[in-house]
């Protein structure tokens, strides 16, 4: 039963991440004012957002486990998130970017990831303190 519960949680989180990523890309495409002939999100890229969400969901499952040290949970979540974005969103985009542009995107994504992660941690700890009081 525990395995089925973990599988259900993994798939649910993966679908939530897929929805968030796809809606974000669609809003960016809408904000850029692209024509109907030239869209930001192609069908193949749109379909690759699901495996990206599932890989990020694996990282979230590892983040929730209490059997690993805290630093390794945070690091594995970060690495799996970056791996999912790189493998399923960045590489298939057929970007003609230079290696330096790829490195800068990795640095920018890392800074953005850690800022969002820090804000989420602070909000969660503040919420727990308020609930204890």
C-alpha positions, 0 to 999 in steps of 0.5 A: 500500500505504501508503494501505491501511495508514493506512486500516486503522490509522484504522479499527482505532483508530476501533473501539477508541475506539468500544468504549472510549467505549461501554463507558464510557457503559454502565458510567456508566449501570449505576453510576447505577442507571437503570431499563430504561425510562430509560437513559443511552445511547439507540440513536441516541447509541450509533450516533453513538459510532462517528463520534466514535471515527473523528474521534478516530482522525483526530486520533491519526493526525495525532499519529503523523505526524512531518511536522508540528511537535510543537505542531501535532500536539498541538493538532490531536489536542486540537481533533479530540477536542473536535470529535468529542465535541462534535458526536457526543456533546454536541449529539445528547444533546438537552441543555437546558443553558445556554450557560454549562453547555456552556462549563463542560463544555468547560473540564472536558473540556479539563482532563481531556484535558490531564491524561490526555495529560500522564500518558500522555506521562510514562509513555511517556517513562519507558518509553522511558528504561527500555527504553534502559537 
